[in-house]
Structure formats: C-alpha cells, structure tokens
Amino acid sequence: MPDFTLSIYRQLIAALRNQNYTFQCFYDFVRNPAERVIILRHDVDRAPHNALAMAELENSMGLRASYYFRIVPSVFEEHIIRKIASLGHEIGYHYEDISLAARTNTNDDLLDVAIKNFRMNLERLRELYPVKTVCMHGSPLSKYDNRMLWDRYNYRDFGIVAEPYFDLDFNEVLYLTDASRGWNNEKSTIRDKVDSSFNIKPKSTFDIIELSKSEELPNQIMINIHPHNWTGSQLEWIRIYVWQSMKNVIKMAMNNLK
C-alpha cells in the first residue's frame, strides 16, 4: 500500500491513539498542554480541497487540529476555511508577508511593507475565524525567511499568543514534518526544519506507526502534515508524486548551493 494516502493517515492516528496519546491543536496545547500528546498541525500551502478532506476525516475521529492558511488566492478559499472551522478545527495564518512584499519592494522598506500586509491579512482571516496563532510559510523559492519579520516587530502586539517555531522547545517536543513529501527530509526541505536533540528519523508513515508500537517516541510530538501531500485518489496520488519529485530535485539543488 502506498504512503501518503488518507487510509494510511487514518492508520497513523489509530496507532498513536492506541499508545494513549491525546490530540490537541496548537492553541489548546499552548493554553493547557497535555502530558502525552500529539499536536496536530497542517500547513495549507495549496490544494485547500485536500485540507477539507483531511479535516472531515479528523472530525469523524473526534480530533481537533490546526490549519494554517496562506493568503494567496489559490489557497484562501473562504467557504473551505469556514467549513473547516465549523468542524471544530483551529484556523491560523500561514504568513509569508516578507517574501510576498519582496516581489515589488526594495530592501529599505521591505519590513515596513511586510508588517502592514501582515496586519491587513490577519484582519482578513479574522473575519472568518478568531485567529490566535500563526506559523511561517517557508517560501522555498524566496531568499527571505519570513520569520525575519519578528526581528523588528512582535506578533504578540497583534493578539497572537504563539508561533510554533518561536514558542516550542523542540528539545522537549519531537517535530515530525512531511514537507517535500518525506518525513524530516532535510535534503529537500529549505526552511521547515528545527534544531532538536532528538535523533528520530522515520523514512515513512509506516515507520512512525512502528515506532509508536515500540514506545520509542517521546510524550510530546508536533506532527506537521501538509494536506496537499495526501489523497484518497489513485490518479491524484500519481500526479502529486510526479510533481513533488520534480520539485524536490530543485530544492535539493538550492540546498547544495548554500
């Protein structure tokens, strides 16, 4: 059975639940962290319909996750965001305001423009949901790290309580991400990676399931799953595989140039 299907995702959730993990969205964890917990996070980079399918699956299993939406038109589909929120999930802002501002502005005023856009985009998203957490978008084709915005400004001034890359200790919380459609694949991941003392490197979702059974996983884990990597359709699975494989070649080349 191929990896990155909704069927395998259901098996992953069931396996973790069988090991007595509870599940929290990021905001709930920040307010009242469970002792043995999976923090479910989803970066909606594209294909918002995939995010809805995953949100419906999670809802059917009694789970609440965090969905971080980009502001770009291909992702910011209001009816999907409202539907996911109605299923009980947290909605957050997947900000990329520096990389977007860099397309039309100079370095001298880049941060000033970016923070104005951040405020405007956050207010737009808050018309749909009372956003309390944000998370940076990696913008792999940009030379700018969107987290640079907080070198000058403070997201708490905007009523934001937490940002995972700043407010989690990844020496205490294991970080697992399927960025580039491979688990913690640093060779083809530009920015979705963290400094951590953990040396747990699964190669597949099946590995994570087996690790959970062997009790090698720590008590607190953030799993970042990009819904566009997952599908229940065989044809779409093949399309995603081909597209992501070509993209990974480019990203590995960019990493080698650093």
Secondary structure, 3 states (H helix, E strand, C coil): CCCCEHHHHHHHHHHHHHCCCEEECHHHHHHCCCCCEEEEEEEECCCHHHHHHHHHHHHHCCCCCEEEECCCCCCCCHHHHHHHHHCCCEEEEEECHHHHHCCCCCHHHHHHHHHHHHHHHHHHHHCCCCCCEEEECCCCCCCCCHHHHHHCCCHHHHCCCECHHHHCCCCCCEEEECHHHCCCCHHHCCCCCCCCCCCCCCCCHHHHHHHHHCCCCCCEEEEECCHHHCECCHHHHHHHHHHHHHHHHHHHHHHHHC
